[in-house]
Structure formats: structure tokens, C-alpha cells
Amino acid sequence: MGTVVSSASTSLDGFVAGPHDEVEHLFGWYDDGDVVVGTADPALTFHLTPQSAEYWRAWTSGLGALVVGRVLFDLTDGWSGRHPLDVPVVVVTHRVPDDWVRAHPDAPFTFVTDGVAAAVDRAQTLARDATVGVAAGTIARQCLELGLLDEVAIDLVPVVLGEGKPYFGTLGVDAVVLGDPTMCVQGRRVTHLRFPVVRRGA
């Protein structure tokens, strides 16, 4: 099985969005360079620095599936049936959105109603040996609590939001210790970091 990695753009004080899901201060680096990077969504194109573009391409080329929560799925309306990274998406939810499924019969989305561990297992099956990406927030926190994360990736943005949605929230376990960064890439208005999880909470 491939590694399970949570990833998010994060403020210096650890928030992945403002209190009302605002992300403009965190996502500016996606349009702060000269390298054009397309996505599966023709309306979504990034303009990255060479350093961020190299990091982004390495990260996305290794992805085999994503695990997201129902809140993110609803906020994006399921990306209209095709995620911009063009990989299968596993959604953790209490209830399958039957109307959405009927409206998008060919969408590579799987809805899992029996918990985050089952969702990660399903994503690993879909990804085979490729990486499973986990969205920040509640899902990342639950994965960390259950010992399911292998690495934590952070696109660290030099801004202090003061309040908002934390990357992991409040853990219901003892401290989780991460190793020294295995990657540190300096972009413009962002530093890309990856940390291995070396000791999981219990």
C-alpha cells in the first residue's frame, strides 16, 4: 500500500481557513509565479514559481486517491463530479447524497458511511501503490488519532489569521510526534514541508 499523507496550506498559527472558510490569504501562492500548471478543471489554472511548480507536480503525480469529509464535498458540490487532481475521491459521510450520485453516475466518487478507517482502506485499494491524500480538518485529525497517517505535508504561508479552522483541531490523543522534515522547498510566499509521523498518539 502507498503512504497516507495529509496536506494543506496553513497559516503560521495553524489554520487552514478562516472562521467562515475564507482561504484567500492562504491560497495566494497558487497565482504568484510564471509557470502555468493546469488541472483537470479547465477553469482552474495555477501560476506557480518554478520551485512550487516542481513540488506541486511531484506531489500530484504520486497521488492515487483522496479522502475528504462531507463538509468539503458539500462546499465544492463534489467538484461537479471530477476533482481537479483527477483522482478517485472517497467521501466520509453519515449519509450518501443520493440525488448527487444520480446526477453524476460516472463520477469516480465513493461514499463511505462506516468511518474514516474504512474510508482510508477503500482509498488505499483504489490507489494501489500510489499515495492517498487526506484533506485537512476533521478527517486529518481522525486519521492522526487512529494512527493512519504516515506523513504530514504543509504549505506554510507567512500569515497569522488569529482565528479559523485549525489543520487538525483538538486531538483526542496524547501528543503526536513528527520527525524532521524530509522535504523543505522555498517558494514565493510559501514554504513546502513534509514531516514523517514517527510516534502516534495513544
N, C-alpha and C positions, 0 to 999 in steps of 0.2 A: 504494500500500500504506500501511496505517496504521503508526503508530510501534510499536516494540517496547520494552516497559518492564518492568524487574524491580521487584518491590515486596515489602516485608516489614516487619514490626515488628522493631525492632532495639534491643538494649541499647546503652549508651554505649560499651561495649568491643567492639561489633560482632558480637554473637552473636544468632542468630535462634531459638535453642532451647538448652536446657541439654544436658549430655552424654548424657542419656537421653531426649532430645526433649521435655523439660519446657518448657512455654510459659506457665505461669500468670502469671509476673512480667511477661511481655511483652504479654499479651492483656487485662489488666485494664481498659484504656481502652475496650474494646468494651462494657463494662457499667458505665460511670461517668458516665452522663448521664440526661437525662429524655426525649430524643427516641427514640421507638421506631422501629427500622428493621428490617423483615422481610427474609427471604431466601427462596430457592426451597425451602428445607427448613423445614417448619412448626415443627420442634422447635428451630430456631436463629433467635433474635431478638436484635438488639443494642439497647442503650440508650446512646445517644451524646450528647455535648454538642452544642449547635447548630452549633458550629464544625466538629467532627469529622463530624457528620451531613452537612453541606453538602459537605465534602471527599469523604467516602465515596460519596455519591450521584453526584458529578461523576465520580469515578474509575470506579465500576462501570457507570454509564450509557454510558461510552465504550468499554467492553470488547467485543471481538468473539470472542475465543478465548483460551484459556490453554495454556501449555506447562508441563508438570510432569514430574518424574522418577519412576521406578518406586518409589523408596523412599516418597515421599509418597503415591503412589497406593495402595501396599500398606498404609501406616499408616491410611489412611482407608477402606480397602476400596472405593476408587473412588467414595466418597461415595454408595454404594448406587445408582450409575447416574445420578445427577443432581447436578452441582456446585451448591453453594449460590448461586453467582452466575449460574447458569442460562445458561451459555455452553458452546459446544463445548470439549472438552478434548483436547489432543494429549499423549500419554504417550511419553516417550523410554524405550525398554526394549531389552534384548537378546533378550527372548523374549515373544511375545504370550501373555497369560494366557487360553488358550482356554476354560477352564472358566468364568471370569468373563464372557467375551464371550457364551458360550452362555446363561448365566444372566441376562444383561441385553441382549437382542437389539436393543432400541430405544434404548439409551443413546448419547448423542452423543459417544462417545469414539473417538479414532483412536490406534492404536498404531504407532509408527514405530521401526523397528529399524536404520536406517542413519544414525543420528547426529543431533545436536542441530540442525545446519544444515537438514537435511531436515525436521525437526520444526517449526522456525520457519517454513520455507517453506510447509509444509502449513497451519500455523495462520494465516498471512497470507492464504492462499487462502480459508480458512473465514471469516476476519474481514472480508475485503474491505477497506474503508477504515477500519474500526474498529481500536482498539488491541489489540495482542497482549500479554497479561500473562505474565511469566515468573516462575516460582516461584524463591525464593532457594535458595542451596546450590550443589550441583554444576552444575545446569543453568544458573543465572545466571552462574557462573564460566566455563563453557564458552562461553556467548554473549558474554561480555565479551572472552574471549581471541580469539574469532573475529571480533570487530568487529560483532556482530549487534545489540547493544543501542543504542538511541537515547537512553534516559533511565534513571535510577536513582531509584526512589521509596523513601523511608524513613519509617516511622512510628517516630520516635525516642522511646524510653521511658527515663525517668530512673532506670535501674537498672544496676548493674555486676554481671554474672553471674560473672566470673572465669574461667569455662571454659564450653565448649559447642560448638555448631555455628556456625561463622562464616558471615556473609552470603555471602561469595564464596570462602572458603578461601584457599589459597595459589595465586596466579596463576602460570601458566607463561609469562608475557609480561612485558615492561617495564611500568613504571607506566602506569596509565590515568588520564588527567587529566579531571576533571569540571568543568563550568562553575559559575558562581554559581547558587544555587537559583532556579529560575523560579517556585517556589511555597514559601511558608512559612506554615503555618496552625497557630496555637497552640490546642490543645485542653486537656483536663484530663489530666495525667499522660502527655501525648504531644505531640510536635511533628511535623507532617506536612511533609515536604520532598520536592522533586523537583529533580533535577540533570540537565542535559543532558550527554551524553558528547561531549566536544569533541576529544579526542585518544586514539585507541585504541592499545593495546599492540601491539608487533610483535616 
